[in-house]
Amino acid sequence: MDDDAVDVASDNSLPLGIGASAFGSENGDEADDAIPQRTLPFTLGFSDSVGQYVERAESPASSYASMQSDSWSETREEHEPCRTQVQLCRRDSSASSSEEFNSDEEDINMEGSAEESTRKKSKKEGGVKQQNVPALVKPELVVDPNEKRHPAMTVEFAFKALTSCLKKLADDELKHFKKLLWDRYPERFHDPLDGLDLVDLVDKMLELCDIKVSLKITLALFNIMNFKKLAEYLLGLCKRNEVRYELKLTLKRKYEMVYEGFSQQGQPVPFESVYTDLYITDGVNASINSEHEFRSKIEQLLETGKVKRKPLTGNDMFIQENVRSRPVRVVLTRGVPGCGKSFAVQRFILDWADGKVHQDVFFLIPLQFKELNKMLEGDYTLLSLVSILYPEMKEIDTLDFEGCLVMFICDGLDDTQIPFNFRRTAYWCDATRPTSVQVLITNLIRGNLLYDAYMWIISRAGALDVIPPEHVQQLLEVRGFTDVQKEAYFRKTITDRDLAERVIAHIKSSKTLFIMCHLPLFCWVASKVMQRQFQSLQPSAQLPKTLTNLYTIMLHGQTQMSIEKLQNDPTEDTKDLTADQLLIKLAKLSYSMLEKNEFKIEKEHWDDVGLPDSYPAMACTGLCTEFYREKYMIYTEKVSCFAHPTIQEYLAALHVFYCFKKHGKNILEQNKLKVLKVSLVDLLRSAVDKGLSSKNSNYDLFLRFLLGLSVEANQELLKNILQISASSSQNAREETTRYINKKVKEGHFPEKTENLGWCIDELNPQ
């Protein structure tokens, strides 16, 4: 080849990524060739005349998944008569993390210098035959095929991240971005980008490039455009996306198992195997479930004003349409003990981790008050506090980041040892300065720290007064199970289908049992007890319709929990107060109120039994609760009461039985002459007479409970709680049974006949 031919070959260049093979035909007809007019990013070398016809390069793939190629250039097979060779040198790819998206400006400048040097060298060595000319590949286009992509780096995230960043550009800046994208990467983008809107532009980038390449290209262009903060923002999103992925895995591991019952004893079971949907409603003006077998209405516990009974789900929280005023930032959820509050929290956490609820929340951080109780000594920044409980959060530098909404879930306010005082606690607005846990949590609730963050606080009634109402925008109530959900629970938790149907049928045959199963904790007790009882019976046999044993097991479990709560409670109200003392006081109060046909607990009632206020009973025992309701339109009153009317009747019977066992007294006959020695038969007979003489059914369930407490099995459960001895009562129960049968035969109380039959069941449960 002569020198002129070499010069001509060296001066002709083709667009980057198109290659010489994109022009010409197999016939070798040079007249049909067309050379596009486009600026050359670097010089290509030719070994012979330009007129060689080669095969056209393939067009890029049309889907995201197919764009995984490491190289955008094509090389022909060795046996083909191609005389043009292009060799691209590329860098080693970096590690798989969000840091690999950093695009150094020095690389861009070096690349430009290399291209200019190549052009000068080509002209200088015009007469020298060139076989291979190395050309630098843009570092942001390099993808290592052996490199594993982080599972969090999905198309969905990449689309949201790129869209979020490009939305921050002004119209002229976005046009400049498109121009740079078109000019700098012709090997990727063959069609003009001017006509694409922002969404179509991002979609096109992800379609023609790998996910990682799209992000790296965007970072490179941001650096060229000198948008340093925007590049840092995109890097921050990518890092937080990986941390969120790890956080979700941690939450799934932590909450996928659950302990049933009163405390964390025994073996945990899979959460999904026992969870049944709960009935959650608006908590404004909502009273307790006061449904009763023998009372149509209890006026003192009725709701006033308009109550929203529409069931709510996790996605209904923090929604402006569900509240009356103000944006929702703090949600307070309450419920009687055993209604399933903690299960509702666990359901929400797992649903968020699975992407089912509130995906606008970027970080969900549960902060249980029992865990915070162990961190009261030191000082922490907000992030260091979170990082101790969730170490993966150490990878980020701040929780206050645009587009990354944080939600805190604080469960168990009634368990807290934090001395909350919203009036005296200092205002704290700097999340980077360490301070006490009490100051951090108080100012999180106030909104001084992370004003945009969501707060969800869960508590028993009684501890709710700790948080001033002006800091709460939405009040919810967990009401346990509906009738349909009760049956669904037994069918889900009892694996034997026939046994489950027998348990359901038995519970529905007793109205009081079926009513009380609105509490999931009571359902759990009933399920365990009845499974054991039915398995010991013949298939055709029926269980007696007893209540006392189930209520006593419930009381025993609640008392064991109250022992721990009283020991850890920091308030003066519970100082030197033991669980058995508190139970005895409540039992005395319940009997006094039952005699007066009262269900609403007033302040003077607490004074009568020597309690300073309602807090110990509400927050520590699990037997009492309180709610708010409208009164006189503009006034809201707080109503304190027992968790259910039947619990009040059970405790009243317990008080009578305790006085007999501890002091040998029959308080049912206080107006009669004192007897030197009272027998159990005397006590039970006087209870039957009192129940029959009652005009308003006040003592119907009371009678059943008192007769049931005489059974040895129930006395054994009470022995450790009330320090009373268990004794044989077989003869007394047999004699009382004969006395009841005699009353039934007399027929003087036909309306009481059914209840008297159940009383006999209580006396003879086996």
C-alpha positions in Angstrom: 0.0 0.0 0.0 1.3 3.5 -0.8 1.5 6.4 1.6 -1.4 8.2 0.2 -3.7 5.3 0.8 -2.5 5.1 4.4 -3.1 8.8 4.9 -6.6 8.6 3.6 -7.3 5.6 5.8 -6.0 7.3 8.9 -8.0 10.5 8.4 -11.4 8.7 8.0 -13.1 8.0 11.3 -16.5 6.4 12.2 -18.9 7.0 15.1 -18.0 5.3 18.4 -19.8 2.0 18.8 -20.9 1.8 15.2 -17.6 0.6 13.8 -16.4 0.2 10.3 -18.4 -3.0 9.9 -21.6 -1.0 10.0 -21.2 0.4 6.5 -20.8 -1.5 3.1 -22.1 -4.7 1.6 -20.8 -8.1 0.8 -20.4 -7.3 -2.9 -17.7 -4.8 -2.4 -19.5 -1.9 -4.2 -18.0 1.3 -2.7 -20.4 3.6 -4.5 -23.3 2.5 -2.2 -21.5 3.3 1.0 -22.6 6.2 3.2 -20.5 7.8 5.8 -22.4 9.5 8.7 -21.5 13.1 9.7 -20.7 12.9 13.4 -17.9 14.0 15.7 -15.3 11.4 16.4 -14.6 10.5 20.0 -11.3 8.9 19.1 -9.4 7.7 16.0 -9.7 4.2 14.5 -6.8 2.7 12.5 -7.2 0.9 9.2 -4.8 -1.6 7.7 -6.0 -1.1 4.1 -8.3 0.9 1.9 -11.7 2.0 3.4 -13.8 0.4 0.8 -14.0 -3.1 2.4 -17.6 -4.2 2.9 -18.4 -5.9 6.2 -21.4 -7.2 8.0 -23.6 -4.6 9.8 -23.5 -4.6 13.6 -26.4 -6.0 15.6 -28.8 -3.5 17.1 -29.0 -3.3 21.0 -31.4 -5.6 22.8 -34.8 -4.3 23.7 -35.1 -5.4 27.3 -33.4 -4.6 30.6 -32.3 -8.1 31.3 -30.5 -8.7 28.0 -28.2 -5.7 28.4 -25.5 -7.5 30.3 -22.7 -7.4 27.7 -19.3 -6.3 28.8 -18.4 -4.8 25.5 -20.2 -2.5 23.0 -17.8 -3.3 20.1 -18.0 -6.1 17.6 -15.0 -8.1 16.3 -15.2 -10.3 13.2 -14.2 -13.9 13.0 -10.6 -14.5 12.0 -11.4 -16.3 8.7 -13.4 -13.3 7.4 -11.5 -11.0 5.1 -11.9 -8.0 7.4 -9.0 -5.5 7.3 -10.3 -3.2 10.0 -9.5 -4.1 13.6 -10.6 -2.1 16.7 -9.2 -3.0 20.1 -10.8 -1.5 23.2 -9.0 -1.5 26.5 -11.2 -1.5 29.6 -10.6 -1.2 33.2 -11.2 -3.7 35.9 -14.6 -3.3 37.5 -14.9 -2.3 41.1 -16.6 -4.2 43.9 -20.3 -4.6 44.1 -21.6 -1.8 46.3 -23.0 1.7 45.9 -19.5 3.1 46.0 -18.6 1.7 42.7 -20.9 4.3 41.1 -18.3 7.0 41.8 -17.0 8.5 38.6 -13.8 10.4 38.9 -13.4 13.5 36.8 -9.7 12.6 36.3 -10.8 9.5 34.3 -12.8 11.7 32.0 -10.0 14.2 31.6 -7.4 11.4 31.0 -9.7 9.9 28.5 -9.9 13.1 26.5 -6.1 13.5 26.6 -5.7 10.0 25.5 -8.0 10.6 22.5 -6.1 13.7 21.5 -2.8 12.0 21.8 -4.0 9.2 19.6 -5.1 11.6 16.9 -1.6 13.3 16.9 0.2 10.0 16.9 -1.9 8.8 13.9 -0.9 11.9 11.9 2.7 11.7 12.9 3.1 8.0 12.0 1.2 8.5 8.7 3.3 6.1 6.7 3.5 3.4 9.3 1.2 0.4 9.0 -1.3 0.2 11.9 -2.6 -3.2 12.9 -4.1 -2.5 16.4 -4.9 0.9 18.0 -5.8 0.6 21.7 -8.8 2.8 22.7 -9.9 3.5 26.3 -13.4 2.3 27.3 -15.3 4.8 29.4 -15.1 3.4 33.0 -18.8 3.8 33.7 -19.6 1.3 30.8 -17.4 -1.5 32.2 -19.3 -4.4 33.8 -17.6 -7.4 35.1 -19.7 -10.5 34.1 -18.5 -12.4 37.2 -19.5 -9.7 39.6 -22.7 -10.3 41.6 -25.2 -7.5 41.8 -26.6 -6.6 45.3 -30.1 -8.0 45.6 -31.4 -4.6 46.6 -30.3 -3.2 43.2 -33.5 -3.8 41.3 -35.0 -2.2 38.2 -37.8 -0.7 40.4 -35.3 1.0 42.7 -33.1 2.2 39.9 -36.1 3.7 38.1 -37.2 5.5 41.3 -33.7 6.7 42.1 -33.0 8.0 38.6 -36.4 9.7 38.3 -36.0 11.3 41.7 -32.6 12.7 40.8 -33.5 13.9 37.3 -36.6 15.7 38.6 -34.3 18.0 40.5 -33.0 19.3 37.2 -34.4 22.5 35.5 -35.7 22.2 32.0 -32.6 23.5 30.4 -30.4 21.3 32.6 -32.4 18.3 31.6 -31.9 19.2 28.0 -28.2 19.5 28.6 -28.2 16.1 30.3 -29.9 14.5 27.3 -27.4 16.1 24.9 -24.5 14.9 26.9 -26.0 11.4 27.1 -26.5 11.4 23.3 -23.0 12.8 22.5 -21.0 10.8 25.0 -22.6 7.4 24.6 -23.4 6.9 20.9 -22.6 3.2 21.3 -25.7 2.9 23.6 -28.1 5.5 22.3 -28.8 5.3 18.5 -31.9 7.4 18.5 -32.3 11.1 19.5 -33.3 11.7 23.1 -34.8 15.2 22.7 -38.4 14.1 22.3 -38.4 11.9 25.5 -39.9 13.1 28.7 -38.3 12.3 32.0 -40.0 9.0 32.6 -39.4 7.8 29.0 -35.8 8.9 29.3 -35.2 6.8 32.4 -37.0 3.9 30.9 -34.8 4.1 27.8 -31.7 4.2 29.9 -32.7 1.1 31.7 -33.7 -0.6 28.5 -30.5 0.0 26.7 -28.1 -0.2 29.6 -27.5 -2.5 32.6 -29.0 -1.2 35.9 -25.6 -0.6 37.3 -24.4 1.1 34.1 -27.4 3.4 34.0 -26.5 4.6 37.5 -22.8 5.0 36.8 -23.6 6.9 33.6 -25.8 9.3 35.5 -23.2 9.9 38.1 -20.6 10.5 35.4 -22.8 13.1 33.7 -23.6 14.8 37.0 -19.9 15.2 37.7 -19.4 16.6 34.2 -22.2 19.0 34.8 -20.6 19.9 38.1 -23.7 18.7 40.1 -21.7 17.4 43.0 -24.6 17.4 45.5 -26.9 15.6 43.1 -24.2 12.9 42.6 -23.8 12.6 46.4 -27.6 12.3 46.7 -27.7 9.5 44.2 -24.9 7.7 46.0 -26.7 8.2 49.3 -29.9 6.6 47.9 -28.0 3.6 46.6 -26.2 3.0 50.0 -29.5 3.4 51.9 -31.2 1.0 49.6 -28.7 -1.7 50.5 -29.0 -0.9 54.2 -32.8 -1.1 53.9 -32.5 -4.5 52.3 -30.4 -5.8 55.2 -32.8 -4.2 57.7 -35.7 -6.0 56.2 -33.9 -9.3 56.5 -33.1 -8.6 60.2 -36.8 -7.7 60.9 -38.0 -10.9 59.2 -35.6 -13.0 61.3 -36.6 -11.2 64.5 -40.3 -11.3 64.1 -41.0 -14.4 62.0 -41.4 -16.4 65.3 -43.7 -15.6 68.2 -44.4 -16.8 71.7 -48.0 -17.5 72.5 -49.6 -16.9 75.9 -48.6 -14.7 78.8 -44.8 -14.6 78.6 -41.8 -15.8 76.5 -41.8 -19.3 77.8 -41.6 -22.6 75.9 -40.9 -22.8 72.2 -41.8 -20.0 69.8 -44.0 -20.9 66.8 -44.1 -19.5 63.3 -46.1 -16.2 63.4 -48.0 -17.1 60.2 -49.3 -20.3 61.8 -51.2 -18.6 64.6 -51.9 -15.1 63.4 -55.6 -14.3 62.6 -56.7 -10.9 61.4 -57.7 -8.5 64.2 -60.5 -6.0 64.5 -58.9 -2.5 64.6 -61.0 0.6 64.5 -60.9 4.3 65.2 -60.3 4.9 68.9 -62.2 8.2 69.3 -65.2 7.7 71.7 -64.8 3.9 71.6 -65.7 2.1 74.8 -64.9 -1.4 75.8 -66.7 -4.5 74.7 -69.4 -4.7 77.4 -71.6 -7.4 75.8 -73.0 -9.6 78.5 -75.0 -12.9 78.6 -77.5 -11.7 81.2 -77.5 -7.9 80.7 -78.9 -6.2 77.6 -77.1 -2.9 78.2 -74.7 -1.5 80.8 -75.5 2.2 80.7 -72.3 3.3 82.4 -70.2 1.7 79.7 -72.1 2.8 76.6 -70.5 4.9 73.9 -71.5 8.4 73.3 -71.1 10.4 70.1 -70.3 9.1 66.7 -68.0 6.1 66.6 -66.3 4.8 63.5 -66.6 1.0 63.5 -65.0 0.5 60.0 -62.2 -2.0 60.3 -58.8 -0.5 59.6 -55.6 -2.1 58.1 -52.0 -1.1 58.3 -52.3 1.0 55.1 -55.0 3.1 56.8 -52.6 4.4 59.4 -51.0 7.9 58.9 -53.7 8.7 56.3 -55.0 12.3 56.4 -58.5 11.2 55.4 -58.9 9.1 58.5 -58.5 11.9 61.0 -60.2 15.2 61.6 -57.4 17.7 61.3 -53.6 18.2 61.1 -51.2 16.0 59.2 -50.7 12.6 60.9 -47.3 12.1 62.4 -48.0 10.3 65.7 -50.4 7.5 66.0 -51.4 6.1 69.4 -52.9 2.6 69.6 -54.6 1.2 72.7 -56.5 -1.8 73.8 -57.4 -3.9 76.8 -54.9 -6.5 77.9 -54.9 -9.6 75.7 -56.6 -8.0 72.7 -53.7 -8.6 70.3 -51.9 -5.3 70.2 -48.4 -6.8 70.0 -49.6 -9.2 67.3 -50.9 -6.3 65.3 -47.5 -4.6 65.5 -45.7 -7.8 64.4 -48.1 -8.2 61.5 -47.4 -4.6 60.3 -43.6 -5.1 60.6 -43.6 -8.3 58.6 -45.9 -6.8 56.0 -43.6 -3.9 55.6 -40.6 -6.1 55.2 -42.5 -8.0 52.5 -43.4 -4.8 50.7 -47.2 -5.1 51.4 -47.8 -1.9 53.5 -46.5 1.6 53.6 -43.8 1.4 51.0 -43.5 5.2 51.3 -41.6 4.4 54.6 -37.9 3.8 53.7 -36.7 2.7 57.2 -39.0 1.0 59.7 -37.3 0.9 63.1 -39.1 -0.9 66.0 -38.0 0.5 69.4 -39.6 -1.6 72.2 -39.7 0.1 75.5 -38.5 -3.1 77.2 -35.3 -2.7 75.1 -35.0 1.0 75.8 -35.3 0.3 79.6 -31.8 -1.3 79.4 -30.3 1.8 77.9 -31.2 4.5 80.4 -27.7 5.0 81.8 -25.7 6.4 78.9 -26.0 9.2 76.4 -26.6 8.5 72.7 -27.2 10.3 69.4 -30.3 9.2 67.6 -28.4 7.2 65.1 -26.1 5.5 67.6 -29.2 4.5 69.6 -30.7 2.9 66.5 -27.4 1.3 65.5 -27.1 -0.5 68.8 -30.4 -2.3 68.2 -29.9 -2.6 64.4 -26.1 -2.8 63.5 -26.7 -2.6 59.8 -27.8 1.1 60.3 -24.2 1.9 61.1 -23.5 2.1 57.3 -25.3 5.4 56.9 -24.3 8.7 58.4 -27.7 10.2 59.1 -31.4 9.3 59.4 -32.4 12.7 58.0 -32.2 12.2 54.3 -34.5 13.4 51.5 -36.7 10.8 50.1 -36.0 8.3 53.0 -38.9 8.5 55.4 -38.4 6.9 58.8 -41.0 5.3 61.0 -40.5 4.4 64.6 -42.7 1.8 66.3 -42.6 2.0 70.1 -44.5 -0.9 71.6 -45.2 -1.4 75.3 -45.5 2.1 76.7 -47.0 0.5 79.8 -43.7 -1.3 80.3 -41.5 1.8 80.1 -39.2 2.8 82.9 -38.4 6.1 81.2 -39.4 9.0 83.4 -41.4 10.9 80.8 -42.2 14.6 81.7 -43.1 16.6 78.6 -43.4 19.8 80.6 -39.9 19.8 82.0 -37.8 17.9 79.4 -35.5 20.1 77.4 -36.1 20.7 73.8 -33.6 18.8 71.6 -33.3 19.4 67.9 -29.8 18.2 67.1 -29.8 14.5 66.2 -26.0 14.4 66.1 -25.5 15.4 69.7 -25.6 12.7 72.4 -28.2 12.9 75.2 -30.3 10.6 77.3 -32.9 8.1 76.0 -35.6 10.1 77.7 -34.7 13.3 75.9 -34.4 11.5 72.6 -37.8 9.7 72.7 -39.6 12.8 74.1 -38.3 15.0 71.3 -39.1 12.4 68.7 -42.7 12.4 69.9 -42.7 16.2 70.0 -41.4 16.3 66.4 -38.2 18.3 67.3 -36.1 15.4 66.0 -36.8 14.2 62.5 -40.0 16.2 62.1 -41.1 14.2 59.0 -40.7 10.8 60.8 -43.7 8.7 61.7 -44.2 7.6 65.3 -46.5 4.6 66.2 -46.9 4.1 70.0 -48.8 1.1 71.4 -49.9 0.8 75.0 -52.5 -0.4 77.5 -54.9 2.1 78.7 -53.7 3.8 81.9 -50.2 4.7 80.5 -51.7 6.8 77.7 -51.8 9.9 79.9 -48.0 10.0 79.7 -48.3 11.6 76.2 -50.1 14.9 76.0 -53.0 14.7 73.5 -51.6 17.7 71.5 -48.8 15.4 70.3 -51.2 12.7 69.0 -53.0 13.0 65.6 -54.6 9.6 65.3 -56.0 7.3 67.9 -56.7 3.6 67.1 -58.1 0.8 69.2 -57.4 -2.9 68.8 -60.7 -4.6 69.8 -59.6 -8.3 69.4 -61.7 -10.6 67.3 -65.1 -10.4 65.6 -67.3 -13.4 65.7 -66.0 -14.6 62.3 -62.4 -14.1 63.4 -63.0 -16.1 66.6 -63.9 -19.2 64.6 -61.0 -18.6 62.1 -58.5 -18.5 64.9 -59.5 -22.0 66.2 -59.6 -23.5 62.7 -56.1 -22.1 62.1 -54.4 -23.0 65.3 -55.9 -26.5 65.9 -54.5 -28.8 63.2 -57.0 -31.5 63.8 -60.0 -30.3 61.7 -62.6 -32.4 63.6 -61.2 -31.4 67.0 -61.3 -27.7 65.9 -65.0 -28.0 65.0 -65.8 -29.7 68.4 -64.0 -26.9 70.3 -65.9 -24.2 68.3 -69.2 -25.9 68.8 -68.6 -26.2 72.6 -67.6 -22.5 72.9 -70.6 -21.3 70.9 -72.9 -23.3 73.2 -71.9 -21.1 76.1 -72.7 -17.4 75.3 -70.3 -16.1 77.9 -67.4 -18.2 76.6 -68.1 -17.0 73.0 -68.3 -13.4 74.1 -65.0 -13.6 76.0 -63.3 -15.1 73.0 -63.2 -11.6 71.5 -59.8 -11.5 73.4 -57.2 -13.5 71.5 -55.5 -14.3 74.8 -58.7 -15.9 76.1 -59.0 -17.8 72.8 -55.5 -19.2 73.4 -56.3 -20.3 76.9 -59.6 -21.9 75.8 -57.9 -23.7 72.9 -55.2 -25.2 75.0 -57.5 -26.3 77.8 -60.3 -27.7 75.6 -57.9 -29.6 73.3 -56.5 -31.4 76.3 -60.0 -32.1 77.7 -61.5 -33.3 74.5 -58.6 -35.6 73.8 -59.2 -37.4 77.1 -62.9 -37.9 76.3 -64.8 -40.4 74.1 -65.7 -39.0 70.7 -69.3 -38.8 71.5 -68.8 -37.3 75.0 -69.5 -33.6 75.8 -67.6 -31.2 78.1 -69.4 -29.5 80.9 -70.0 -25.8 80.2 -67.6 -24.4 82.9 -66.2 -20.9 83.0 -64.3 -20.7 86.2 -61.2 -22.7 85.2 -60.6 -20.6 82.1 -61.0 -17.3 84.0 -58.7 -18.6 86.8 -56.0 -19.5 84.3 -56.3 -16.1 82.8 -56.0 -14.5 86.2 -53.0 -16.6 87.1 -51.2 -15.6 83.9 -52.0 -11.9 84.2 -50.8 -11.9 87.8 -47.5 -13.4 86.9 -47.0 -10.6 84.4 -48.1 -8.0 86.9 -45.3 -9.1 89.3 -42.7 -8.2 86.6 -44.4 -4.9 85.8 -44.6 -3.8 89.4 -40.9 -4.7 90.0 -39.8 -2.6 87.0 -42.3 0.3 87.4 -40.4 3.5 88.3 -43.4 5.5 89.6 -44.2 6.2 93.3 -47.7 4.9 92.8 -46.6 1.3 92.8 -43.9 1.6 95.5 -44.1 -1.3 98.1 -47.1 -2.7 96.3 -47.1 -6.4 95.5 -49.1 -8.3 92.9 -51.2 -10.2 95.5 -52.0 -7.0 97.4 -53.1 -5.3 94.3 -55.3 -8.2 93.3 -56.9 -8.4 96.7 -57.7 -4.7 96.6 -59.2 -5.0 93.1 -61.3 -8.0 94.2 -62.6 -6.0 97.2 -63.5 -3.1 94.9 -65.3 -5.3 92.4 -67.5 -6.9 95.0 -68.4 -3.5 96.5 -69.3 -2.2 93.1 -71.3 -5.3 92.2 -73.5 -4.9 95.2 -74.2 -1.3 94.1 -74.7 -2.3 90.5 -71.9 0.0 89.4 -69.4 -0.6 86.6 -67.7 2.7 86.3 -64.8 3.2 88.7 -64.7 6.7 90.2 -61.8 8.3 92.1 -63.5 7.7 95.5 -63.5 4.0 94.7 -59.7 3.9 94.5 -59.6 5.8 97.8 -61.9 3.2 99.4 -59.4 0.3 98.7 -56.3 2.3 99.4 -55.0 2.9 95.9 -53.7 6.4 95.0 -55.2 6.4 91.5 -56.0 4.2 88.6 -52.5 3.8 87.2 -51.4 0.6 89.1 -54.6 -1.2 88.2 -54.6 -0.1 84.6 -51.0 -0.5 83.6 -49.9 -3.4 85.8 -52.7 -5.9 86.4 -54.3 -6.4 83.0 -57.7 -6.5 84.7 -58.8 -2.9 84.3 -58.9 -0.4 81.4 -60.1 3.1 80.6 -61.5 5.0 77.6 -62.6 8.5 76.7 -66.0 9.5 75.5 -67.8 12.7 74.6 -70.0 14.3 77.3 -72.0 17.5 76.9 -70.7 17.9 73.3 -67.5 19.8 74.2 -66.3 17.9 77.2 -64.5 14.5 77.1 -64.6 12.3 80.2 -62.3 9.5 81.1 -64.1 6.3 82.1 -62.3 3.7 84.2 -63.7 0.2 84.5 -62.8 -3.5 84.5 -61.6 -5.0 81.2 -65.0 -6.7 80.9 -68.1 -6.9 83.1 -67.6 -10.7 83.6 -64.1 -10.0 84.9 -65.6 -7.7 87.6 -68.1 -10.5 88.5 -65.3 -13.1 88.7 -63.2 -10.9 91.0 -66.2 -10.2 93.2 -66.6 -14.0 93.7 -62.8 -14.3 94.3 -63.1 -11.7 97.1 -65.9 -13.7 98.8 -63.9 -16.9 98.5 -60.7 -15.3 99.7 -62.4 -13.9 102.8 -63.7 -17.4 103.6 -60.4 -19.1 103.1 -58.2 -16.5 104.8 -60.4 -15.2 107.6 -63.2 -17.8 107.9 -65.9 -15.2 107.1 -69.1 -15.4 105.1 -69.5 -11.8 103.9 -72.6 -12.7 102.0 -74.5 -12.8 105.4 -73.0 -9.8 107.2 -76.4 -8.7 108.4 -77.1 -12.0 110.2 -75.8 -13.0 113.5 -72.1 -14.0 113.5 -71.4 -17.7 113.5 -68.4 -18.9 115.3 -67.4 -21.2 112.4 -68.5 -21.0 108.8 -68.3 -24.1 106.6 -67.9 -24.2 102.9 -71.4 -25.6 102.6 -72.8 -22.7 104.4 -71.0 -20.3 102.1 -72.1 -22.0 98.9 -75.7 -22.3 100.1 -75.9 -18.6 100.9 -74.5 -17.8 97.5 -77.2 -19.9 95.8 -79.9 -18.1 97.8 -78.4 -14.7 97.0 -78.3 -15.6 93.3 -81.9 -16.7 93.3 -83.1 -13.7 95.1 -81.4 -11.2 92.7 -83.9 -9.4 90.5 -81.6 -8.1 87.9 -79.3 -11.1 87.2 -76.4 -9.3 88.9 -75.3 -12.4 90.7 -76.0 -15.1 88.1 -72.4 -15.3 86.8 -71.1 -14.4 90.2 -72.7 -17.5 91.6 -71.2 -19.7 88.9 -67.7 -18.3 89.6 -68.0 -18.7 93.3 -69.1 -22.3 93.0 -66.3 -23.0 90.5 -63.7 -21.6 92.9 -64.5 -24.3 95.4 -63.1 -27.0 93.0 -59.6 -28.2 94.0 -58.0 -27.6 90.6 -58.9 -23.9 90.8 -57.8 -23.6 94.4 -54.4 -24.9 93.4 -54.0 -22.2 90.8 -54.9 -19.5 93.4 -52.7 -21.0 96.1 -49.5 -19.3 94.9 -51.2 -16.0 94.1 -53.2 -15.4 97.3 -51.2 -17.5 99.7 -54.3 -19.6 100.6 -54.3 -23.4 101.2 -56.1 -25.8 98.9 -58.4 -28.3 100.6 -60.7 -31.1 99.6 -64.3 -29.9 98.9 -65.9 -33.0 97.5 -68.5 -33.4 100.3 -69.4 -29.7 100.2 -69.8 -29.7 96.5 -72.0 -32.8 96.5 -74.2 -31.4 99.2 -74.5 -28.0 97.3 -75.4 -30.0 94.2 -78.3 -31.7 96.0 -79.4 -28.3 97.3 -79.5 -26.8 93.8 -81.4 -29.8 92.4 -83.9 -29.3 95.2 -84.4 -25.6 94.2 -84.9 -26.6 90.6 -87.6 -29.1 91.5 -89.5 -26.6 93.6 -89.9 -24.5 90.5 -90.1 -21.2 92.2 -87.5 -19.6 89.9 -88.1 -20.9 86.3 -86.1 -18.1 84.8 -83.1 -19.2 86.8 -83.3 -22.9 85.9 -80.8 -22.8 83.0 -78.2 -20.9 85.0 -78.6 -23.4 87.9 -77.8 -26.2 85.6 -74.6 -24.5 84.6 -73.9 -24.0 88.3 -74.0 -27.8 88.8 -71.4 -28.1 85.9 -69.2 -25.7 87.8 -69.3 -27.8 90.9 -68.7 -31.0 88.9 -66.3 -30.2 86.0 -65.0 -33.7 85.5 
